[in-house]
Amino acid sequence: MAHKGNGEAPQRSCLGCRASKDKDSLLRFVLTPEMEILPDLEHRLPGRGSYTCIDKRCLAAAVNQRQFKRSFKHDVTVMPADTLVEYVRGQLHSRITGLIGLANKAGLITGGGSMVLDVVRGKTKPGLVIVAADVSPAIGDKIIHAADSHRVPHRVVITKNDFGAILGKAPRSAIAVASGGFVSQLCKAIDRYKNFLGEV
């Protein structure tokens, strides 16, 4: 395990690839009282942690190579690699949809391709545009081009049905998030999700 140097962020080693990285840039796992491995995606749970890169391949390697047992120095219960990968993917996905839901309740979301374009081209720019991953290329490219032209950050993630379910409406091709604290949180959550899937 790598340690903190002078003025440097704490370092930890990935159980899968053994690379040393900033602790906050890794996935954290803790051991429950029942000796089960539990993901701690927000780094908030007490106890000693073990880490992997935010990459499904590293997580699968850690499971298949029995690295969690070696790290915690206990006989531990670990889900099969594909099951744990899917569980973590679901948790990362839920983090994104949960943040969008909170932003929507706060009145900070504009939904729908045409309305997003209007906001992007308007006087008060949004802090972030999120385009559905399954939107048609013609619509998606138009929204992304407009965002780039007006220097509005954008991400492509989740689905039109996801947006519709969060907003309580029909499927939406894109949403715009007003400037504020939710923007940085969403960018981090989306980037972690896409990194985990190997899309970045």
Helices and strands as residue ranges (DSSP letters): E 11-13, E 20-22, G 23-25, E 26-31, E 37-39, E 49-53, H 56-64, H 67-72, H 81-105, E 109-111, H 113-121, E 128-131, H 137-149, E 154-156, H 160-167, E 174-177, H 181-197
